[in-house]
């Protein structure tokens, strides 16, 4: 059956010659070209397959541009210098950066010799945490756990026990500094300004355990920065009430 089908197909196409493919392209501007070439040598001899919208040769030959300008008939040194100047020096960038460089050299230097010199810190800066005391030495924390509830990172853990006067005190106040996002919610939630974020930002550590602060570490930070913390809270209260 297959042999019969192939034999029938061969007899059907017998005597039909395949069209000759002429891949040569005739360019009329080529030196020595025939001004009246035969139709089979022209590029668009078969008009059925010619689409002028897709023919870009004439557009390229008639609209050749060199660095944004029309291609000149003859190149001279002025054209070479202009193109080199525009593309190597880039004057729109060179003169701007050169002028700004001279202006910036006249400005005041803001470089400081850190860590021997340090810049000012805003009273609203939120740095290392600290637990404060009253002037009598008593802890300010009343174990209300509002800071633990307000912490979005769940970095604070508090455990309490009753006092002899039926009030509460904290027996555990832990902060995982690697979880803390320094949002200040704990400081805002505290009704007695016990937990605060101080001005210290130099508390990096080599091991993770050094960043797990307990109650005694927080109280030590409070004793160390109490003067600065009191001034910051006083300033914030004055700004809040418009004093």
DOVO-208546 format. One record per residue (C-alpha): residue number from 0; residue in one letter; x, y negated, z. Coordinates in steps of 0.2 Angstrom, whole numbers, plus 5000, padded with zeros to 4 digits. Layout:
<dodos>
<dodo num="NUM" residu="A" u="X" v="Y" w="Z"/>
...
</dodos>
This chain:
<dodos>
<dodo num="0" residu="X" u="5000" v="5000" w="5000"/>
<dodo num="1" residu="X" u="5014" v="4988" w="5004"/>
<dodo num="2" residu="X" u="5024" v="4992" w="4989"/>
<dodo num="3" residu="X" u="5008" v="4989" w="4978"/>
<dodo num="4" residu="X" u="5006" v="4972" w="4986"/>
<dodo num="5" residu="X" u="5024" v="4967" w="4983"/>
<dodo num="6" residu="X" u="5023" v="4973" w="4965"/>
<dodo num="7" residu="X" u="5007" v="4962" w="4963"/>
<dodo num="8" residu="X" u="5014" v="4947" w="4971"/>
<dodo num="9" residu="X" u="5030" v="4949" w="4960"/>
<dodo num="10" residu="X" u="5020" v="4950" w="4944"/>
<dodo num="11" residu="X" u="5009" v="4935" w="4949"/>
<dodo num="12" residu="X" u="5024" v="4924" w="4951"/>
<dodo num="13" residu="X" u="5034" v="4931" w="4936"/>
<dodo num="14" residu="X" u="5039" v="4918" w="4924"/>
<dodo num="15" residu="X" u="5037" v="4903" w="4936"/>
<dodo num="16" residu="X" u="5054" v="4894" w="4938"/>
<dodo num="17" residu="X" u="5058" v="4886" w="4954"/>
<dodo num="18" residu="X" u="5060" v="4867" w="4953"/>
<dodo num="19" residu="X" u="5078" v="4861" w="4952"/>
<dodo num="20" residu="X" u="5083" v="4851" w="4968"/>
<dodo num="21" residu="X" u="5094" v="4836" w="4963"/>
<dodo num="22" residu="X" u="5102" v="4829" w="4979"/>
<dodo num="23" residu="X" u="5112" v="4815" w="4971"/>
<dodo num="24" residu="X" u="5107" v="4798" w="4975"/>
<dodo num="25" residu="X" u="5109" v="4784" w="4963"/>
<dodo num="26" residu="X" u="5115" v="4768" w="4969"/>
<dodo num="27" residu="X" u="5113" v="4754" w="4956"/>
<dodo num="28" residu="X" u="5127" v="4743" w="4965"/>
<dodo num="29" residu="X" u="5140" v="4757" w="4963"/>
<dodo num="30" residu="X" u="5154" v="4751" w="4952"/>
<dodo num="31" residu="X" u="5153" v="4759" w="4934"/>
<dodo num="32" residu="X" u="5135" v="4764" w="4937"/>
<dodo num="33" residu="X" u="5123" v="4765" w="4922"/>
<dodo num="34" residu="X" u="5111" v="4750" w="4923"/>
<dodo num="35" residu="X" u="5097" v="4761" w="4915"/>
<dodo num="36" residu="X" u="5100" v="4779" w="4922"/>
<dodo num="37" residu="X" u="5088" v="4793" w="4918"/>
<dodo num="38" residu="X" u="5073" v="4796" w="4929"/>
<dodo num="39" residu="X" u="5079" v="4812" w="4936"/>
<dodo num="40" residu="X" u="5095" v="4804" w="4943"/>
<dodo num="41" residu="X" u="5086" v="4790" w="4952"/>
<dodo num="42" residu="X" u="5082" v="4791" w="4970"/>
<dodo num="43" residu="X" u="5063" v="4790" w="4969"/>
<dodo num="44" residu="X" u="5060" v="4800" w="4953"/>
<dodo num="45" residu="X" u="5046" v="4809" w="4961"/>
<dodo num="46" residu="X" u="5034" v="4795" w="4966"/>
<dodo num="47" residu="X" u="5022" v="4808" w="4974"/>
<dodo num="48" residu="X" u="5034" v="4810" w="4989"/>
<dodo num="49" residu="X" u="5040" v="4792" w="4990"/>
<dodo num="50" residu="X" u="5033" v="4781" w="5004"/>
<dodo num="51" residu="X" u="5040" v="4763" w="5004"/>
<dodo num="52" residu="X" u="5036" v="4761" w="5023"/>
<dodo num="53" residu="X" u="5049" v="4775" w="5027"/>
<dodo num="54" residu="X" u="5062" v="4769" w="5015"/>
<dodo num="55" residu="X" u="5075" v="4758" w="5025"/>
<dodo num="56" residu="X" u="5089" v="4758" w="5013"/>
<dodo num="57" residu="X" u="5084" v="4742" w="5005"/>
<dodo num="58" residu="X" u="5080" v="4734" w="5022"/>
<dodo num="59" residu="X" u="5097" v="4738" w="5028"/>
<dodo num="60" residu="X" u="5106" v="4732" w="5012"/>
<dodo num="61" residu="X" u="5097" v="4716" w="5012"/>
<dodo num="62" residu="X" u="5097" v="4712" w="5030"/>
<dodo num="63" residu="X" u="5114" v="4717" w="5037"/>
<dodo num="64" residu="X" u="5118" v="4707" w="5053"/>
<dodo num="65" residu="X" u="5135" v="4705" w="5061"/>
<dodo num="66" residu="X" u="5133" v="4701" w="5080"/>
<dodo num="67" residu="X" u="5117" v="4692" w="5078"/>
<dodo num="68" residu="X" u="5122" v="4683" w="5062"/>
<dodo num="69" residu="X" u="5119" v="4686" w="5044"/>
<dodo num="70" residu="X" u="5134" v="4696" w="5036"/>
<dodo num="71" residu="X" u="5145" v="4683" w="5027"/>
<dodo num="72" residu="X" u="5151" v="4686" w="5009"/>
<dodo num="73" residu="X" u="5169" v="4684" w="5015"/>
<dodo num="74" residu="X" u="5176" v="4686" w="5032"/>
<dodo num="75" residu="X" u="5188" v="4673" w="5038"/>
<dodo num="76" residu="X" u="5198" v="4670" w="5054"/>
<dodo num="77" residu="X" u="5184" v="4659" w="5061"/>
<dodo num="78" residu="X" u="5171" v="4673" w="5060"/>
<dodo num="79" residu="X" u="5183" v="4685" w="5067"/>
<dodo num="80" residu="X" u="5187" v="4673" w="5082"/>
<dodo num="81" residu="X" u="5169" v="4669" w="5085"/>
<dodo num="82" residu="X" u="5164" v="4687" w="5086"/>
<dodo num="83" residu="X" u="5179" v="4691" w="5097"/>
<dodo num="84" residu="X" u="5176" v="4677" w="5108"/>
<dodo num="85" residu="X" u="5157" v="4681" w="5110"/>
<dodo num="86" residu="X" u="5160" v="4700" w="5114"/>
<dodo num="87" residu="X" u="5176" v="4700" w="5123"/>
<dodo num="88" residu="X" u="5175" v="4684" w="5134"/>
<dodo num="89" residu="X" u="5156" v="4684" w="5136"/>
<dodo num="90" residu="X" u="5154" v="4666" w="5139"/>
<dodo num="91" residu="X" u="5137" v="4667" w="5146"/>
<dodo num="92" residu="X" u="5144" v="4677" w="5161"/>
<dodo num="93" residu="X" u="5162" v="4671" w="5161"/>
<dodo num="94" residu="X" u="5159" v="4653" w="5164"/>
<dodo num="95" residu="X" u="5145" v="4656" w="5177"/>
<dodo num="96" residu="X" u="5156" v="4668" w="5187"/>
<dodo num="97" residu="X" u="5171" v="4656" w="5186"/>
<dodo num="98" residu="X" u="5161" v="4641" w="5191"/>
<dodo num="99" residu="X" u="5152" v="4650" w="5206"/>
<dodo num="100" residu="X" u="5169" v="4657" w="5211"/>
<dodo num="101" residu="X" u="5176" v="4639" w="5214"/>
<dodo num="102" residu="X" u="5160" v="4634" w="5223"/>
<dodo num="103" residu="X" u="5161" v="4649" w="5235"/>
<dodo num="104" residu="X" u="5179" v="4645" w="5239"/>
<dodo num="105" residu="X" u="5174" v="4629" w="5247"/>
<dodo num="106" residu="X" u="5161" v="4637" w="5258"/>
<dodo num="107" residu="X" u="5164" v="4640" w="5277"/>
<dodo num="108" residu="X" u="5170" v="4658" w="5280"/>
<dodo num="109" residu="X" u="5158" v="4668" w="5291"/>
<dodo num="110" residu="X" u="5170" v="4683" w="5294"/>
<dodo num="111" residu="X" u="5174" v="4687" w="5312"/>
<dodo num="112" residu="X" u="5187" v="4698" w="5320"/>
<dodo num="113" residu="X" u="5176" v="4712" w="5326"/>
<dodo num="114" residu="X" u="5177" v="4720" w="5339"/>
<dodo num="115" residu="X" u="5187" v="4706" w="5347"/>
<dodo num="116" residu="X" u="5174" v="4693" w="5340"/>
<dodo num="117" residu="X" u="5155" v="4696" w="5340"/>
<dodo num="118" residu="X" u="5141" v="4687" w="5332"/>
<dodo num="119" residu="X" u="5126" v="4680" w="5342"/>
<dodo num="120" residu="X" u="5112" v="4693" w="5345"/>
<dodo num="121" residu="X" u="5093" v="4688" w="5345"/>
<dodo num="122" residu="X" u="5083" v="4690" w="5361"/>
<dodo num="123" residu="X" u="5071" v="4701" w="5351"/>
<dodo num="124" residu="X" u="5085" v="4713" w="5347"/>
<dodo num="125" residu="X" u="5081" v="4731" w="5351"/>
<dodo num="126" residu="X" u="5096" v="4741" w="5356"/>
<dodo num="127" residu="X" u="5101" v="4753" w="5369"/>
<dodo num="128" residu="X" u="5087" v="4757" w="5382"/>
<dodo num="129" residu="X" u="5088" v="4753" w="5400"/>
<dodo num="130" residu="X" u="5078" v="4755" w="5416"/>
<dodo num="131" residu="X" u="5077" v="4740" w="5427"/>
<dodo num="132" residu="X" u="5076" v="4737" w="5446"/>
<dodo num="133" residu="X" u="5069" v="4724" w="5457"/>
<dodo num="134" residu="X" u="5081" v="4712" w="5466"/>
<dodo num="135" residu="X" u="5079" v="4724" w="5482"/>
<dodo num="136" residu="X" u="5086" v="4738" w="5472"/>
<dodo num="137" residu="X" u="5069" v="4747" w="5470"/>
<dodo num="138" residu="X" u="5065" v="4755" w="5454"/>
<dodo num="139" residu="X" u="5052" v="4745" w="5444"/>
<dodo num="140" residu="X" u="5045" v="4761" w="5435"/>
<dodo num="141" residu="X" u="5028" v="4766" w="5442"/>
<dodo num="142" residu="X" u="5027" v="4782" w="5433"/>
<dodo num="143" residu="X" u="5011" v="4777" w="5423"/>
<dodo num="144" residu="X" u="5018" v="4786" w="5407"/>
<dodo num="145" residu="X" u="5011" v="4772" w="5396"/>
<dodo num="146" residu="X" u="5028" v="4772" w="5387"/>
<dodo num="147" residu="X" u="5028" v="4791" w="5384"/>
<dodo num="148" residu="X" u="5010" v="4789" w="5377"/>
<dodo num="149" residu="X" u="5015" v="4774" w="5366"/>
<dodo num="150" residu="X" u="5031" v="4782" w="5359"/>
<dodo num="151" residu="X" u="5027" v="4787" w="5341"/>
<dodo num="152" residu="X" u="5043" v="4798" w="5340"/>
<dodo num="153" residu="X" u="5039" v="4808" w="5356"/>
<dodo num="154" residu="X" u="5057" v="4804" w="5362"/>
<dodo num="155" residu="X" u="5052" v="4800" w="5380"/>
<dodo num="156" residu="X" u="5049" v="4814" w="5393"/>
<dodo num="157" residu="X" u="5043" v="4809" w="5411"/>
<dodo num="158" residu="X" u="5040" v="4819" w="5426"/>
<dodo num="159" residu="X" u="5033" v="4812" w="5442"/>
<dodo num="160" residu="X" u="5030" v="4816" w="5460"/>
<dodo num="161" residu="X" u="5020" v="4807" w="5474"/>
<dodo num="162" residu="X" u="5028" v="4795" w="5487"/>
<dodo num="163" residu="X" u="5025" v="4795" w="5505"/>
<dodo num="164" residu="X" u="5014" v="4780" w="5503"/>
<dodo num="165" residu="X" u="5003" v="4790" w="5490"/>
<dodo num="166" residu="X" u="5011" v="4780" w="5475"/>
<dodo num="167" residu="X" u="5020" v="4789" w="5461"/>
<dodo num="168" residu="X" u="5039" v="4789" w="5456"/>
<dodo num="169" residu="X" u="5048" v="4797" w="5442"/>
<dodo num="170" residu="X" u="5059" v="4812" w="5445"/>
<dodo num="171" residu="X" u="5063" v="4814" w="5427"/>
<dodo num="172" residu="X" u="5064" v="4800" w="5414"/>
<dodo num="173" residu="X" u="5073" v="4807" w="5398"/>
<dodo num="174" residu="X" u="5075" v="4798" w="5381"/>
<dodo num="175" residu="X" u="5082" v="4807" w="5366"/>
<dodo num="176" residu="X" u="5091" v="4793" w="5357"/>
<dodo num="177" residu="X" u="5092" v="4803" w="5341"/>
<dodo num="178" residu="X" u="5073" v="4804" w="5340"/>
<dodo num="179" residu="X" u="5070" v="4785" w="5345"/>
<dodo num="180" residu="X" u="5066" v="4774" w="5330"/>
<dodo num="181" residu="X" u="5068" v="4758" w="5341"/>
<dodo num="182" residu="X" u="5051" v="4752" w="5337"/>
<dodo num="183" residu="X" u="5049" v="4743" w="5354"/>
<dodo num="184" residu="X" u="5032" v="4751" w="5358"/>
<dodo num="185" residu="X" u="5038" v="4758" w="5375"/>
<dodo num="186" residu="X" u="5044" v="4740" w="5380"/>
<dodo num="187" residu="X" u="5028" v="4733" w="5375"/>
<dodo num="188" residu="X" u="5017" v="4746" w="5384"/>
<dodo num="189" residu="X" u="5026" v="4744" w="5401"/>
<dodo num="190" residu="X" u="5016" v="4734" w="5413"/>
<dodo num="191" residu="X" u="5031" v="4730" w="5424"/>
<dodo num="192" residu="X" u="5045" v="4727" w="5412"/>
<dodo num="193" residu="X" u="5054" v="4743" w="5418"/>
<dodo num="194" residu="X" u="5059" v="4751" w="5402"/>
<dodo num="195" residu="X" u="5067" v="4738" w="5390"/>
<dodo num="196" residu="X" u="5078" v="4739" w="5375"/>
<dodo num="197" residu="X" u="5094" v="4729" w="5378"/>
<dodo num="198" residu="X" u="5107" v="4720" w="5368"/>
<dodo num="199" residu="X" u="5119" v="4734" w="5367"/>
<dodo num="200" residu="X" u="5122" v="4742" w="5350"/>
<dodo num="201" residu="X" u="5139" v="4751" w="5353"/>
<dodo num="202" residu="X" u="5134" v="4767" w="5360"/>
<dodo num="203" residu="X" u="5139" v="4780" w="5347"/>
<dodo num="204" residu="X" u="5144" v="4797" w="5353"/>
<dodo num="205" residu="X" u="5153" v="4812" w="5346"/>
<dodo num="206" residu="X" u="5141" v="4825" w="5352"/>
<dodo num="207" residu="X" u="5123" v="4826" w="5353"/>
<dodo num="208" residu="X" u="5122" v="4829" w="5371"/>
<dodo num="209" residu="X" u="5129" v="4812" w="5375"/>
<dodo num="210" residu="X" u="5114" v="4804" w="5367"/>
<dodo num="211" residu="X" u="5101" v="4813" w="5378"/>
<dodo num="212" residu="X" u="5099" v="4800" w="5391"/>
<dodo num="213" residu="X" u="5092" v="4804" w="5408"/>
<dodo num="214" residu="X" u="5085" v="4793" w="5422"/>
<dodo num="215" residu="X" u="5102" v="4789" w="5430"/>
<dodo num="216" residu="X" u="5110" v="4784" w="5413"/>
<dodo num="217" residu="X" u="5095" v="4772" w="5410"/>
<dodo num="218" residu="X" u="5097" v="4765" w="5427"/>
<dodo num="219" residu="X" u="5115" v="4762" w="5425"/>
<dodo num="220" residu="X" u="5112" v="4753" w="5409"/>
<dodo num="221" residu="X" u="5099" v="4742" w="5418"/>
<dodo num="222" residu="X" u="5112" v="4738" w="5431"/>
<dodo num="223" residu="X" u="5125" v="4733" w="5418"/>
<dodo num="224" residu="X" u="5114" v="4722" w="5407"/>
<dodo num="225" residu="X" u="5102" v="4715" w="5420"/>
<dodo num="226" residu="X" u="5107" v="4697" w="5418"/>
<dodo num="227" residu="X" u="5105" v="4697" w="5399"/>
<dodo num="228" residu="X" u="5089" v="4707" w="5400"/>
<dodo num="229" residu="X" u="5081" v="4695" w="5412"/>
<dodo num="230" residu="X" u="5086" v="4680" w="5401"/>
<dodo num="231" residu="X" u="5078" v="4689" w="5386"/>
<dodo num="232" residu="X" u="5062" v="4693" w="5394"/>
<dodo num="233" residu="X" u="5061" v="4675" w="5401"/>
<dodo num="234" residu="X" u="5063" v="4668" w="5383"/>
<dodo num="235" residu="X" u="5051" v="4680" w="5376"/>
<dodo num="236" residu="X" u="5038" v="4676" w="5389"/>
<dodo num="237" residu="X" u="5041" v="4657" w="5385"/>
<dodo num="238" residu="X" u="5039" v="4660" w="5367"/>
<dodo num="239" residu="X" u="5023" v="4670" w="5369"/>
<dodo num="240" residu="X" u="5014" v="4657" w="5380"/>
<dodo num="241" residu="X" u="5021" v="4642" w="5370"/>
<dodo num="242" residu="X" u="5032" v="4635" w="5384"/>
</dodos>
